[in-house]
Amino acid sequence: MRKTLFWVVLGCLMAFPAAQGVAAPSQSPGVKLLKQRQKQERKDLKMRERYLKQSMKAQNLSPALRKQEMHKLEREKRALREKQKNEMQELKDRLRVIKESQKLYGH
């Protein structure tokens, strides 16, 4: 009897995944698109970093040039992080203004 009850409950949980827990709040499409684009930008920078390191290993570069390239790459990483942070904040600000105007005008 217990085994049967266990399998029935398990089957219900599998059939109705919404009953498993509280659903996460949905994001606006703008935020989702921005996050996808930013993720791709980070991935591209990581690939570029990998290829740059492989290239530097293959070439006979002086340590000073190697260090210079690595510093340049670190500056690009910082700039990308700052740019993405600013983009996200600007989007949040725009969404906040839209939400407030909808609340104010009752749309």
Stockholm file with secondary structure:
# STOCKHOLM 1.0

chainA/1-107         MRKTLFWVVLGCLMAFPAAQGVAAPSQSPGVKLLKQRQKQERKDLKMRERYLKQSMKAQNLSPALRKQEMHKLEREKRALREKQKNEMQELKDRLRVIKESQKLYGH
#=GR chainA/1-107 SS CHHHHHHHHHHHHHHCGGGGSCCCCCCCHHHHHHHHHHHHHHHHHHHHHHHHHHHHHHTTCCHHHHHHHHHHHHHHHHHHHHHHHHHHHHHHHHHHHHHHHHHHHTC
#=GC SS_cons         CHHHHHHHHHHHHHHCGGGGSCCCCCCCHHHHHHHHHHHHHHHHHHHHHHHHHHHHHHTTCCHHHHHHHHHHHHHHHHHHHHHHHHHHHHHHHHHHHHHHHHHHHTC
//
